[in-house]
Amino acid sequence: MSRKTTLTVLAWSAIMVLVVGGTAFAQMLTPQEQLGKFLFFDINLSEPAGQSCASCHDPVAGFADPDRNLPVSEGVIPGRFGNRNSPSAAYAVFNPIFTFKRGILGGQFWDGRAADLAEQAKGPFLNPVEMNNTSRAQVIGKIALAGYADLFKQVCGANAFDAANTDNSYNCMAATIAIFEGTSELNKFTSKFDAYLGGLYTLTPQEDQGRRLFSGSGKCAHCHTDNGTPVVFTDFKYHNIGLPTNREYPYSLLNPIPIDRGLGANALVLDPRQDGKFKNPHLRNISLTAPYMHNGVLKTLKQVVHFYNTRDVLLRCDPLLSNLDPGFSVTCWPAPEIPQTMDSSFMGNLNLTGAEEDAIVAFMMTFTDGYLTLP
């Protein structure tokens, strides 16, 4: 059993203890939320059994992939990988529905191809590089055998397991997962930063310097806005920050890494002017969700800040080695994968010192939940 599956089983066992034990916390969930929670952690809904939503969105990893040794997530079939780093499911509920009305913003997945969380939840169950089911009916058939099948019928209808209702039941399944993802279990707001906002925590001198740099000369807040309600540190838009190809992807030499067009290849967009742009992620629990960026090319928060600071300053790495160049992030950065649409407005040559980079990292570390205790 893989480490990821073991963590998921432990999490699922913990949930069963809470539910069977009838704790106050479990009773706080509505039937829809409780059903969504069961579905989110159920490892029997993949083909074969062994992978749940939580396998790539694990609570211990900020609801992102717990495997920091891979830039992308492995599916239930060994050796099958997605082509992007799994983003955090926590705080994803605050992304608005995908829209063109105020510029392109919102949506789920790195390229916004799912309009909202319910649409996003429909995808992994049928994706051959994730949970690998072949049909909606196969998924619903597994739910019919689960210990929470009666709850599913209570929420999704007494005839939810009738073949004629498969599509409605599948949509209901996805909707309840989305509802669970909107609960305080994923959106805690219990970090030092939240305590600071509430007057319950005093930032250290380094953290406070980082706070000022974050909104000042570090220019982080231009895109990771810190003035929203609530503050989740994103403008919900799409940007091309000039990331290089990640040559650590699990592709063979005979199967080269494809160029990822991101937003430009979204079926609702299909515009080369949007190539290379990816959704600006929130920064909640960012200390737990390494590696970073859509392709996992940056491994630490220090590396992330250093990239923003020096992208246009350091030499170019060996183009054949890209991020495998020994000088990567120290003496060189690789060329951007898609340079045509790269944003140069708020990054690339910020003239920050190493100590200032460290201060910004220290401030971002205060975004990690767990400092405050939920009632």
Sine and cosine of phi, psi and omega as CSV:
sin_phi,cos_phi,sin_psi,cos_psi,sin_omega,cos_omega
0.00,0.00,0.75,-0.66,-0.03,-1.00
-0.94,0.33,0.32,-0.95,0.04,-1.00
-0.86,0.52,-0.66,0.76,-0.04,-1.00
-0.89,0.45,-0.70,0.71,0.00,-1.00
-0.91,0.42,-0.62,0.78,0.02,-1.00
-0.87,0.49,-0.70,0.71,0.02,-1.00
-0.88,0.48,-0.64,0.77,-0.01,-1.00
-0.92,0.40,-0.67,0.74,0.03,-1.00
-0.88,0.48,-0.69,0.73,0.02,-1.00
-0.88,0.48,-0.69,0.72,0.01,-1.00
-0.89,0.45,-0.67,0.74,0.00,-1.00
-0.90,0.43,-0.65,0.76,0.03,-1.00
-0.88,0.47,-0.65,0.76,0.02,-1.00
-0.89,0.46,-0.63,0.77,0.02,-1.00
-0.90,0.43,-0.67,0.74,0.00,-1.00
-0.89,0.46,-0.62,0.79,0.05,-1.00
-0.88,0.48,-0.69,0.73,0.00,-1.00
-0.89,0.45,-0.69,0.72,-0.09,-1.00
-0.95,0.30,-0.75,0.66,-0.03,-1.00
-0.90,0.43,-0.59,0.81,-0.01,-1.00
-0.96,0.29,-0.21,0.98,0.05,-1.00
0.91,0.42,0.63,0.78,-0.04,-1.00
-0.93,0.36,0.31,-0.95,0.02,-1.00
-0.88,0.48,-0.57,0.82,-0.03,-1.00
-0.91,0.42,-0.69,0.72,0.03,-1.00
-0.89,0.45,-0.60,0.80,-0.02,-1.00
-0.94,0.34,-0.30,0.95,0.01,-1.00
-0.94,0.33,-0.38,0.92,-0.04,-1.00
-0.98,0.19,0.64,-0.77,0.13,-0.99
-0.96,0.30,0.26,-0.97,0.06,-1.00
-0.83,0.56,-0.64,0.77,0.02,-1.00
-0.90,0.43,-0.68,0.74,0.00,-1.00
-0.92,0.39,-0.66,0.75,0.00,-1.00
-0.91,0.42,-0.66,0.75,0.05,-1.00
-0.88,0.47,-0.70,0.71,0.03,-1.00
-0.86,0.51,-0.59,0.81,0.01,-1.00
-0.93,0.37,-0.71,0.71,0.08,-1.00
-0.82,0.57,-0.74,0.67,-0.05,-1.00
-0.90,0.43,-0.64,0.77,-0.05,-1.00
-0.88,0.47,-0.59,0.81,-0.09,-1.00
-0.98,-0.22,0.03,1.00,-0.09,-1.00
-0.98,0.19,0.92,-0.39,-0.01,-1.00
-0.99,0.15,-0.05,1.00,-0.01,-1.00
-1.00,-0.01,0.05,1.00,-0.05,-1.00
-0.99,-0.10,0.14,0.99,0.10,-1.00
-0.97,-0.23,0.12,-0.99,-0.01,-1.00
-0.75,-0.66,0.97,-0.25,0.00,1.00
-0.96,0.26,0.05,-1.00,0.03,-1.00
-0.89,0.46,0.50,-0.87,0.06,-1.00
0.61,-0.79,-0.21,0.98,-0.02,-1.00
-0.73,-0.68,0.70,-0.72,0.07,-1.00
-0.86,-0.51,0.02,-1.00,0.13,-0.99
-0.83,0.56,-0.64,0.77,-0.06,-1.00
-0.93,0.36,-0.26,0.97,0.03,-1.00
-0.89,0.46,-0.57,0.82,0.05,-1.00
-0.95,-0.30,-0.05,1.00,0.03,-1.00
-0.69,-0.72,0.93,0.38,-0.15,-0.99
-1.00,0.07,0.72,-0.70,0.02,-1.00
-0.82,0.57,-0.58,0.82,-0.04,-1.00
-0.95,0.32,-0.26,0.97,0.01,-1.00
-0.92,-0.38,0.53,0.85,-0.01,-1.00
0.92,0.40,0.46,0.89,-0.05,-1.00
0.89,0.46,0.52,0.85,0.18,-0.98
-0.89,-0.46,-0.12,-0.99,-0.04,-1.00
-0.95,0.33,0.79,-0.61,-0.01,-1.00
-0.97,0.26,-0.25,0.97,-0.04,-1.00
-1.00,0.07,0.98,-0.20,-0.03,-1.00
-0.99,0.12,-0.08,1.00,-0.06,-1.00
-1.00,0.04,-0.11,0.99,0.03,-1.00
-0.83,-0.55,0.62,-0.79,0.03,-1.00
-0.97,0.22,-0.31,0.95,-0.01,-1.00
-0.74,-0.67,0.23,-0.97,-0.09,-1.00
-1.00,-0.05,0.63,-0.78,0.08,-1.00
-1.00,0.00,0.68,-0.74,0.01,-1.00
-0.99,0.15,-0.14,-0.99,-0.04,-1.00
-0.93,0.37,-0.43,0.90,0.07,-1.00
-1.00,0.05,0.89,-0.45,-0.02,-1.00
-0.81,0.59,0.72,-0.69,0.02,-1.00
1.00,-0.01,-0.11,0.99,0.07,-1.00
-0.99,-0.16,0.82,-0.57,-0.06,-1.00
-0.81,-0.59,0.52,-0.85,0.20,-0.98
-0.96,0.28,0.06,-1.00,-0.02,-1.00
-0.95,-0.31,0.16,0.99,0.02,-1.00
-0.63,-0.78,0.37,-0.93,0.06,-1.00
-0.95,0.30,0.75,-0.66,-0.03,-1.00
-0.92,0.39,0.86,-0.51,0.06,-1.00
-0.97,0.24,0.26,-0.97,0.02,-1.00
-0.94,0.33,0.67,-0.74,0.11,-0.99
-1.00,0.10,-0.29,0.96,0.06,-1.00
-0.94,0.34,0.61,-0.79,0.03,-1.00
0.89,0.45,0.07,1.00,0.04,-1.00
-0.92,0.40,-0.38,0.92,-0.01,-1.00
-0.88,0.48,-0.36,0.93,-0.04,-1.00
-0.99,0.11,-0.13,0.99,0.12,-0.99
-0.93,0.38,0.80,-0.60,0.05,-1.00
-0.92,0.38,0.26,-0.97,0.08,-1.00
-0.87,0.49,0.62,-0.78,-0.02,-1.00
-0.81,0.59,0.76,-0.65,-0.09,-1.00
-0.49,-0.87,0.39,-0.92,0.14,-0.99
-0.96,-0.29,-0.02,1.00,-0.21,-0.98
-0.93,0.38,-0.57,0.82,0.01,-1.00
-0.88,-0.48,0.69,0.72,-0.25,-0.97
0.99,0.11,0.16,-0.99,-0.02,-1.00
-0.98,0.20,0.88,-0.48,0.02,-1.00
-0.42,-0.91,0.22,-0.97,0.06,-1.00
0.99,0.15,-0.17,-0.98,-0.02,-1.00
1.00,0.05,0.06,-1.00,-0.03,-1.00
-0.85,-0.53,0.21,-0.98,-0.21,-0.98
0.94,0.35,0.28,-0.96,-0.04,-1.00
-0.89,0.45,-0.44,0.90,-0.04,-1.00
-0.95,-0.30,0.11,0.99,0.07,-1.00
0.95,0.32,0.29,0.96,-0.11,-0.99
-0.94,0.33,-0.29,0.96,0.13,-0.99
-0.97,-0.22,0.79,-0.61,-0.10,-1.00
-0.91,0.42,-0.59,0.81,-0.07,-1.00
-0.49,-0.87,-0.04,-1.00,-0.07,-1.00
-0.90,0.43,-0.60,0.80,0.01,-1.00
-0.90,0.44,-0.67,0.75,0.05,-1.00
-0.91,0.41,-0.62,0.78,0.01,-1.00
-0.89,0.46,-0.65,0.76,-0.08,-1.00
-0.92,0.39,-0.33,0.94,0.00,-1.00
-0.97,0.26,-0.40,0.92,-0.18,-0.98
-0.96,0.27,-0.80,0.60,-0.15,-0.99
-0.86,0.51,-0.53,0.85,-0.04,-1.00
-0.87,0.49,-0.54,0.84,-0.08,-1.00
-0.96,-0.28,0.06,1.00,-0.02,-1.00
-0.99,0.11,0.83,-0.55,-0.06,-1.00
-0.90,0.43,-0.32,0.95,0.05,-1.00
-0.99,-0.15,0.13,0.99,0.09,-1.00
-0.85,-0.53,-0.99,-0.17,-0.10,-1.00
-1.00,-0.05,-0.23,0.97,0.33,-0.94
0.94,0.34,0.33,0.94,0.13,-0.99
-0.96,0.29,0.45,-0.89,-0.06,-1.00
-0.99,-0.12,-0.23,0.97,-0.03,-1.00
-0.36,-0.93,0.33,-0.94,0.10,-0.99
-0.88,0.47,-0.62,0.79,-0.02,-1.00
-0.88,0.48,-0.59,0.81,0.02,-1.00
-0.90,0.44,-0.65,0.76,0.02,-1.00
-0.91,0.41,-0.74,0.67,-0.03,-1.00
-0.90,0.44,-0.57,0.82,0.05,-1.00
-0.88,0.47,-0.58,0.82,0.05,-1.00
-0.94,0.33,-0.63,0.78,0.05,-1.00
-0.89,0.45,-0.56,0.83,0.00,-1.00
-0.89,0.46,-0.39,0.92,-0.01,-1.00
-0.99,-0.13,-0.04,1.00,-0.07,-1.00
-0.98,0.19,0.34,-0.94,0.00,-1.00
-0.92,0.38,-0.26,0.97,0.02,-1.00
-0.97,-0.26,0.35,0.94,-0.03,-1.00
-0.86,0.51,-0.63,0.78,0.01,-1.00
-0.91,0.42,-0.61,0.79,0.07,-1.00
-0.90,0.43,-0.61,0.79,0.04,-1.00
-0.88,0.48,-0.69,0.73,0.03,-1.00
-0.92,0.40,-0.59,0.81,0.04,-1.00
-0.88,0.48,-0.65,0.76,-0.06,-1.00
-1.00,0.08,-0.65,0.76,-0.16,-0.99
-0.97,-0.25,-0.02,1.00,0.07,-1.00
0.89,-0.47,0.58,-0.81,-0.05,-1.00
-0.87,0.49,-0.45,0.89,-0.02,-1.00
-0.97,-0.23,0.45,0.90,-0.11,-0.99
-0.88,0.47,-0.45,0.90,-0.05,-1.00
-0.99,-0.12,0.09,1.00,0.12,-0.99
-0.95,0.32,0.65,-0.76,-0.06,-1.00
-0.83,0.56,-0.58,0.82,-0.04,-1.00
-0.92,0.40,-0.32,0.95,-0.07,-1.00
-0.97,-0.24,0.23,0.97,-0.12,-0.99
-0.83,0.56,-0.74,0.67,-0.05,-1.00
-0.90,0.44,-0.70,0.72,0.02,-1.00
-0.89,0.45,-0.63,0.77,-0.01,-1.00
-0.93,0.37,-0.62,0.78,0.03,-1.00
-0.90,0.43,-0.67,0.74,0.04,-1.00
-0.90,0.44,-0.62,0.78,0.04,-1.00
-0.91,0.42,-0.67,0.74,0.05,-1.00
-0.82,0.57,-0.76,0.65,-0.02,-1.00
-0.90,0.44,-0.63,0.78,-0.02,-1.00
-0.90,0.43,-0.63,0.78,-0.01,-1.00
-0.95,0.32,-0.56,0.83,0.10,-1.00
-0.88,0.47,-0.69,0.73,0.03,-1.00
-0.89,0.47,-0.63,0.77,0.01,-1.00
-0.90,0.44,-0.68,0.73,0.05,-1.00
-0.88,0.47,-0.63,0.78,-0.01,-1.00
-0.92,0.39,-0.21,0.98,0.07,-1.00
-1.00,-0.06,0.03,1.00,-0.04,-1.00
-1.00,0.09,0.14,-0.99,-0.01,-1.00
-0.94,0.34,-0.19,0.98,0.07,-1.00
-0.91,0.40,-0.51,0.86,0.03,-1.00
-0.97,-0.23,-0.31,0.95,-0.11,-0.99
-0.79,-0.61,0.97,0.24,-0.22,-0.98
-0.99,0.11,-0.62,0.79,-0.09,-1.00
0.81,0.59,0.75,0.66,-0.04,-1.00
-0.86,-0.50,0.44,0.90,-0.06,-1.00
-0.99,0.11,0.14,-0.99,0.14,-0.99
-0.86,0.51,-0.59,0.81,0.02,-1.00
-0.88,0.48,-0.67,0.74,0.04,-1.00
-0.91,0.41,-0.63,0.77,0.07,-1.00
-0.90,0.44,-0.62,0.78,0.06,-1.00
-0.88,0.48,-0.71,0.71,0.02,-1.00
-0.88,0.47,-0.54,0.84,-0.02,-1.00
-1.00,-0.01,0.11,0.99,0.01,-1.00
0.96,0.26,0.34,0.94,-0.05,-1.00
-0.96,-0.29,0.02,1.00,0.00,-1.00
-0.52,-0.85,0.66,-0.75,0.07,-1.00
-0.96,-0.27,0.85,-0.52,0.01,-1.00
-0.88,0.47,0.61,-0.79,0.12,-0.99
-0.92,0.39,0.28,-0.96,0.05,-1.00
-0.82,0.57,-0.64,0.77,0.01,-1.00
-0.93,0.36,-0.68,0.73,0.02,-1.00
-0.89,0.45,-0.63,0.77,-0.01,-1.00
-0.94,0.34,-0.59,0.81,0.11,-0.99
-0.88,0.47,-0.68,0.73,0.04,-1.00
-0.88,0.48,-0.63,0.78,0.04,-1.00
-0.87,0.50,-0.70,0.71,-0.02,-1.00
-0.93,0.36,-0.61,0.79,0.04,-1.00
-0.93,0.37,-0.61,0.79,-0.02,-1.00
-0.84,0.55,-0.66,0.75,-0.01,-1.00
-1.00,-0.08,-0.13,0.99,-0.06,-1.00
-0.93,-0.37,-0.89,-0.45,-0.15,-0.99
-0.94,0.35,-0.29,0.96,0.11,-0.99
-0.96,0.27,-0.34,0.94,0.10,-1.00
0.87,0.49,0.29,0.96,-0.01,-1.00
-0.88,0.47,-0.65,0.76,-0.12,-0.99
-0.95,0.30,-0.13,0.99,0.09,-1.00
-0.88,0.48,-0.57,0.82,0.02,-1.00
-0.91,-0.41,-0.60,0.80,0.05,-1.00
-1.00,-0.08,0.94,0.34,-0.15,-0.99
-0.87,0.50,0.65,-0.76,-0.05,-1.00
-0.91,-0.42,0.39,0.92,-0.04,-1.00
-0.85,-0.53,0.31,0.95,0.01,-1.00
-0.99,0.11,0.09,-1.00,0.09,-1.00
-0.73,-0.69,0.97,-0.25,-0.03,1.00
-0.98,0.20,0.18,-0.98,0.02,-1.00
-0.99,0.11,0.90,-0.43,0.09,-1.00
-0.84,-0.54,0.05,1.00,0.13,-0.99
0.89,0.45,0.80,0.60,0.16,-0.99
-0.38,-0.93,0.48,-0.88,0.12,-0.99
-1.00,-0.08,0.02,1.00,0.04,-1.00
0.91,0.41,0.25,0.97,-0.03,-1.00
-0.98,-0.17,-0.10,-1.00,-0.06,-1.00
-0.87,-0.49,0.70,-0.72,-0.08,-1.00
-0.64,-0.77,0.52,-0.85,0.19,-0.98
-0.95,-0.31,0.96,-0.28,-0.06,-1.00
-0.99,-0.13,0.21,0.98,0.10,-0.99
0.99,0.14,0.51,0.86,0.00,-1.00
-0.93,0.37,0.58,-0.81,0.04,-1.00
-1.00,0.09,0.19,-0.98,0.16,-0.99
-0.90,0.44,0.63,-0.78,0.07,-1.00
-0.99,-0.12,0.95,-0.32,-0.04,-1.00
-0.99,0.11,0.10,1.00,0.12,-0.99
-1.00,0.07,-0.06,1.00,0.02,-1.00
-0.84,0.55,0.55,-0.83,-0.03,-1.00
-0.98,0.18,0.85,0.53,0.11,-0.99
-0.96,-0.29,0.47,-0.88,0.04,-1.00
-0.99,0.10,0.23,-0.97,0.03,-1.00
-0.90,0.44,-0.46,0.89,0.01,-1.00
-1.00,0.08,-0.11,0.99,0.00,-1.00
-0.78,-0.62,0.98,0.18,-0.14,-0.99
-0.90,0.43,0.39,-0.92,-0.03,-1.00
-0.92,0.38,0.83,-0.56,0.00,-1.00
-0.97,0.26,0.48,-0.88,0.12,-0.99
-0.95,0.32,0.75,-0.66,-0.03,-1.00
-0.99,-0.14,0.93,-0.37,-0.03,-1.00
-0.98,0.21,-0.27,0.96,0.04,-1.00
0.89,0.46,-0.76,-0.65,-0.06,-1.00
-0.83,0.55,-0.56,0.83,-0.04,-1.00
-0.88,0.48,-0.42,0.91,0.00,-1.00
-0.99,-0.12,-0.03,1.00,0.09,-1.00
-0.85,0.53,0.76,-0.65,-0.09,-1.00
-0.86,0.52,-0.42,0.91,0.03,-1.00
-0.99,0.11,-0.18,0.98,-0.08,-1.00
-0.93,-0.38,-0.89,0.45,0.02,-1.00
0.69,0.72,0.86,0.51,-0.08,-1.00
-0.69,-0.72,0.91,-0.42,-0.02,-1.00
-0.87,0.49,-0.32,0.95,0.06,-1.00
-0.94,0.35,-0.24,0.97,0.03,-1.00
-0.97,-0.25,0.10,1.00,-0.01,-1.00
-0.88,0.47,0.62,-0.78,0.05,-1.00
0.99,0.16,0.01,1.00,0.00,-1.00
-1.00,-0.08,0.68,-0.73,0.00,-1.00
-0.74,-0.68,0.40,-0.92,-0.05,-1.00
-0.87,0.50,0.72,-0.69,0.05,-1.00
-0.95,0.30,0.92,-0.39,-0.08,-1.00
-0.97,0.25,0.43,-0.90,0.17,-0.99
-0.94,0.34,0.26,-0.97,-0.05,-1.00
-0.94,-0.35,0.13,0.99,0.05,-1.00
-0.88,0.47,0.73,-0.68,-0.01,-1.00
0.86,0.52,0.47,0.88,-0.09,-1.00
-0.88,0.47,-0.44,0.90,0.00,-1.00
-0.93,0.38,-0.29,0.96,-0.08,-1.00
-0.99,-0.17,-0.11,0.99,-0.27,-0.96
-0.92,-0.40,0.35,0.94,0.07,-1.00
-0.88,0.47,0.48,-0.88,-0.01,1.00
-0.97,0.25,0.14,-0.99,-0.18,-0.98
-0.91,-0.40,0.35,-0.94,0.00,-1.00
0.99,0.17,0.21,-0.98,-0.12,-0.99
-0.88,0.47,-0.44,0.90,-0.02,-1.00
-0.93,-0.37,0.17,0.99,0.06,-1.00
0.90,0.43,0.41,0.91,-0.12,-0.99
-0.97,0.25,-0.38,0.93,0.01,-1.00
-0.96,-0.29,0.75,-0.66,-0.21,-0.98
-0.99,-0.13,-0.43,0.90,-0.07,-1.00
-0.73,-0.69,0.33,-0.94,0.06,-1.00
-0.91,0.42,-0.58,0.82,0.07,-1.00
-0.86,0.50,-0.68,0.73,0.02,-1.00
-0.90,0.43,-0.63,0.78,0.02,-1.00
-0.88,0.48,-0.78,0.63,-0.03,-1.00
-0.90,0.43,-0.62,0.78,0.01,-1.00
-0.91,0.42,-0.59,0.81,0.05,-1.00
-0.90,0.44,-0.74,0.68,0.04,-1.00
-0.87,0.49,-0.58,0.81,-0.08,-1.00
-0.97,0.22,-0.61,0.79,-0.21,-0.98
-0.81,-0.58,0.20,0.98,-0.05,-1.00
-0.76,0.65,-0.66,0.75,-0.08,-1.00
-0.99,-0.13,0.13,0.99,-0.08,-1.00
-0.96,-0.28,-0.71,0.70,-0.05,-1.00
-0.95,0.32,0.32,-0.95,0.06,-1.00
-0.91,0.42,0.23,-0.97,0.08,-1.00
-0.99,0.12,0.70,-0.71,0.09,-1.00
-0.94,0.34,0.24,-0.97,0.09,-1.00
-0.83,0.55,0.85,-0.53,-0.07,-1.00
-0.89,0.45,-0.41,0.91,0.03,-1.00
-0.98,0.18,-0.43,0.90,-0.03,-1.00
-1.00,-0.10,-0.49,0.87,-0.04,-1.00
0.78,0.63,-0.83,-0.55,-0.05,-1.00
-0.97,0.24,-0.01,1.00,0.11,-0.99
-1.00,0.02,-0.08,1.00,0.09,-1.00
-0.87,0.49,0.75,-0.67,0.00,-1.00
-0.84,0.55,-0.40,0.91,0.00,-1.00
-1.00,0.01,0.06,1.00,-0.06,-1.00
-0.80,0.60,0.80,-0.59,0.06,-1.00
0.96,0.29,-0.09,1.00,0.01,-1.00
-0.95,-0.31,-0.82,0.57,0.02,-1.00
-0.90,-0.43,-0.18,0.98,-0.07,-1.00
-0.46,-0.89,0.39,-0.92,0.21,-0.98
-0.82,-0.57,0.62,-0.78,0.05,-1.00
-0.94,0.35,0.30,-0.95,0.09,-1.00
-0.90,0.43,0.50,-0.87,0.03,-1.00
-0.91,0.42,0.55,-0.84,0.01,-1.00
-0.90,0.43,-0.66,0.75,0.01,-1.00
-0.76,-0.65,1.00,-0.05,-0.10,-1.00
-0.98,0.22,-0.35,0.94,-0.17,-0.99
-0.88,0.47,-0.53,0.85,-0.08,-1.00
-0.92,-0.40,0.30,0.95,-0.11,-0.99
-0.92,0.38,0.66,-0.76,0.02,-1.00
-1.00,0.05,0.81,-0.58,0.03,-1.00
-0.88,-0.48,0.17,0.99,-0.13,-0.99
-0.95,0.30,-0.68,0.74,-0.18,-0.98
-0.82,-0.57,0.36,0.93,-0.03,-1.00
-0.30,-0.95,0.19,-0.98,0.10,-0.99
0.91,-0.41,-0.59,0.81,-0.01,-1.00
-0.44,-0.90,0.97,0.25,-0.13,-0.99
-1.00,-0.05,-0.17,0.99,0.03,-1.00
0.87,0.49,0.53,0.85,0.08,-1.00
-0.99,0.13,0.57,-0.82,0.12,-0.99
-0.98,0.18,0.22,-0.97,0.07,-1.00
-0.86,0.50,-0.62,0.78,0.01,-1.00
-0.92,0.40,-0.58,0.81,0.03,-1.00
-0.94,0.35,-0.62,0.78,0.11,-0.99
-0.86,0.52,-0.70,0.71,0.00,-1.00
-0.89,0.47,-0.58,0.82,0.00,-1.00
-0.92,0.38,-0.64,0.77,0.04,-1.00
-0.90,0.44,-0.66,0.75,0.06,-1.00
-0.87,0.49,-0.70,0.72,0.00,-1.00
-0.87,0.49,-0.64,0.77,0.04,-1.00
-0.91,0.42,-0.68,0.73,0.00,-1.00
-0.91,0.41,-0.45,0.89,0.07,-1.00
-0.91,0.41,-0.35,0.94,0.03,-1.00
-0.97,0.23,-0.05,1.00,0.00,-1.00
-1.00,0.09,0.00,1.00,-0.09,-1.00
-0.99,0.12,0.81,-0.59,0.01,-1.00
-0.91,0.41,0.42,-0.91,0.08,-1.00
0.86,-0.50,-0.15,0.99,0.02,-1.00
-0.96,0.28,-0.71,0.70,0.08,-1.00
-1.00,0.00,0.38,-0.92,0.02,-1.00
-0.96,-0.29,0.78,-0.63,0.04,-1.00
-0.93,0.38,0.57,-0.82,0.03,-1.00
-0.91,0.41,0.00,0.00,0.00,0.00
